[in-house]
Amino acid sequence: MSKIRLFFYSVGFLPVVFLISGLLISTSFAAVDDPEQDSLNKPERLEWFQDQGFGLFIHWSVDSQLGVVISHSLVGASPEYTERFFSDLPKSFDPDRFKPLDWARLAHLAGVRYVMFTTKHHSGFAMFDTKTTPFGIMNTPFHRDITKEVFDAFRSEGIATGVYYSSDDFWWLHTHGKTIERSVPEVQPRNNPGLMQYDQTQLQELLTHYGKIDALFLDGEAVGLRDLAWKLNPDIVVTRGAIKTPELTVPGMPLPGAWETCMTMGTAWQYQPQNEHYKSGGELIRLLIQTRAKGGNFLLNVGPKPNGELPIEEEERLREIALWMFVNSDAIYAVRPWVITNEGDIWFTKKKDTNTLYAIVESDTPWPRATWKEFTLHSVRATDKTQVSVLGQNDEVVEYHPEIKPKSTWHQGEDGLHVRVMQTQRLQDNFRWPNPAVLKITNVEPALNPPHVQTIGSALESSGQEILEGTVLDMGDRSSLEVGFEYRPILGEDVNSRSSAWMATPTQTISKPGNFKANVDGLDPKGAYEFRAVIRHPLLPLYGSEITMKH
């Protein structure tokens, strides 16, 4: 192993220089607060990333044997629990039914374009062959490099590879006599030169011993690591640590540039055999659709069992997604947001280089085969070259119904584009496919100019009221607008994770661009909240960015 020298200075937001294996790494602590600041992600690589649209997250570690939350059970654990975790769990980790090619083939069938594998989660257990620690897969009965086998399998199916890596390391903290915690300065690598050196050495192993790595997800502070990654591989896309990566939520409006939402199939990231409640396949498909309509990538998680198999619930959901993607993936890959994200239950994506629009029709009830439906798309204007079709079918034949001619038609009205279409393809035996149908509409133009709102900030009055402020930047096509705010508690949540529902303030009417405010009473003075400005447009709510209330 190369000799590593590390120079570390904790100096606020000033640049810091690291030297690792002869690589001069310059970084800034500004990345702690703003992941996009000073990012070296190449624009063309972010464009590539946005085109992929759909990724597979895999959370798997030594504590999957217990069916426990991955890593986090160590925070606040007794010395006895901690010792058993670090000493005993590796002795019994032997996933004898681990077949990564089965995972990769299923992912390929489901339309997955990239995989993000947990090479090391917060516990510090290395799922790869490393010279830095005995706490890893090579010191288990399995004694095989799981990361290498996963990447080899997914590459064989044409799926890009991504490294998930946690800069937090509970094993390192424990062996150095430090209390196991997260998100406090005392345990951050930037304040522990030994941990920074340790992390950098492991990341260098991952980015130099495993072939081309396309993406890197840095969970925890990215300082000192993302710059090393770009130095080693200038084409790598750093996701968390350099772009926005919300967890378990989809933002209300499109975010600027590339972003990625991370979603569990149930409530847990790692395998939990009990106390788990899975989302339906239809719910996951709708989350994929809504994420893509807002310009984000959808990173869907699976948690393998300790023996290496995927739980049957996760396999079933991936197969349901596979059928939907087999028919409709044109609406998911290489698309960008339309002028608005949706009109009610109809969501839009647009091919990035053409005027082809996809209208994705959600419904609470299945669309019966061989029945006509008519829709008015208020945001769409046709041209003389416009054509309408339903993805997956030829618009010519309905099985067992030779008397029906299912040709899609359209006409332009003052209120929007009117389309008349039929779902004809038989995808299930009962003739009632429950998931969204997709209309492909070529050569179209926007028929409206939506207004835009911006969230400004908040202030705490001496009375205890919180004053929220936003501004309408332009009115769009509207002469008046209903505006207000939404807010929710975030105390105790991970910086990227949100689980509480939004609460709304009363709306007010405005007739010109400019600032507006609202008072909120009854907030916990010791709590933490975030809020966003909102326009209640007749077609859909339009949101400003989400901002944390500063007290």
Secondary structure as GFF3:
##gff-version 3
##sequence-region A 1 551
A	DSSP	beta_strand	15	20	.	.	.	ID=ss1
A	DSSP	beta_strand	23	28	.	.	.	ID=ss2
A	DSSP	three_ten_helix	29	32	.	.	.	ID=ss3
A	DSSP	alpha_helix	43	52	.	.	.	ID=ss4
A	DSSP	beta_strand	54	58	.	.	.	ID=ss5
A	DSSP	three_ten_helix	62	66	.	.	.	ID=ss6
A	DSSP	three_ten_helix	72	74	.	.	.	ID=ss7
A	DSSP	alpha_helix	79	92	.	.	.	ID=ss8
A	DSSP	alpha_helix	100	109	.	.	.	ID=ss9
A	DSSP	beta_strand	114	120	.	.	.	ID=ss10
A	DSSP	three_ten_helix	137	139	.	.	.	ID=ss11
A	DSSP	alpha_helix	146	156	.	.	.	ID=ss12
A	DSSP	beta_strand	160	166	.	.	.	ID=ss13
A	DSSP	alpha_helix	170	175	.	.	.	ID=ss14
A	DSSP	three_ten_helix	185	187	.	.	.	ID=ss15
A	DSSP	three_ten_helix	189	191	.	.	.	ID=ss16
A	DSSP	alpha_helix	193	208	.	.	.	ID=ss17
A	DSSP	beta_strand	215	219	.	.	.	ID=ss18
A	DSSP	alpha_helix	226	232	.	.	.	ID=ss19
A	DSSP	beta_strand	237	238	.	.	.	ID=ss20
A	DSSP	beta_strand	260	263	.	.	.	ID=ss21
A	DSSP	alpha_helix	281	293	.	.	.	ID=ss22
A	DSSP	beta_strand	297	302	.	.	.	ID=ss23
A	DSSP	alpha_helix	312	328	.	.	.	ID=ss24
A	DSSP	three_ten_helix	329	331	.	.	.	ID=ss25
A	DSSP	beta_strand	335	336	.	.	.	ID=ss26
A	DSSP	beta_strand	342	343	.	.	.	ID=ss27
A	DSSP	beta_strand	346	351	.	.	.	ID=ss28
A	DSSP	beta_strand	357	361	.	.	.	ID=ss29
A	DSSP	beta_strand	372	377	.	.	.	ID=ss30
A	DSSP	beta_strand	380	382	.	.	.	ID=ss31
A	DSSP	beta_strand	388	390	.	.	.	ID=ss32
A	DSSP	beta_strand	409	413	.	.	.	ID=ss33
A	DSSP	beta_strand	416	422	.	.	.	ID=ss34
A	DSSP	beta_strand	437	441	.	.	.	ID=ss35
A	DSSP	beta_strand	444	446	.	.	.	ID=ss36
A	DSSP	beta_strand	452	460	.	.	.	ID=ss37
A	DSSP	beta_strand	466	474	.	.	.	ID=ss38
A	DSSP	beta_strand	481	489	.	.	.	ID=ss39
A	DSSP	beta_strand	503	504	.	.	.	ID=ss40
A	DSSP	beta_strand	508	510	.	.	.	ID=ss41
A	DSSP	beta_strand	514	520	.	.	.	ID=ss42
A	DSSP	beta_strand	529	536	.	.	.	ID=ss43
A	DSSP	beta_strand	541	543	.	.	.	ID=ss44
A	DSSP	beta_strand	547	548	.	.	.	ID=ss45
###
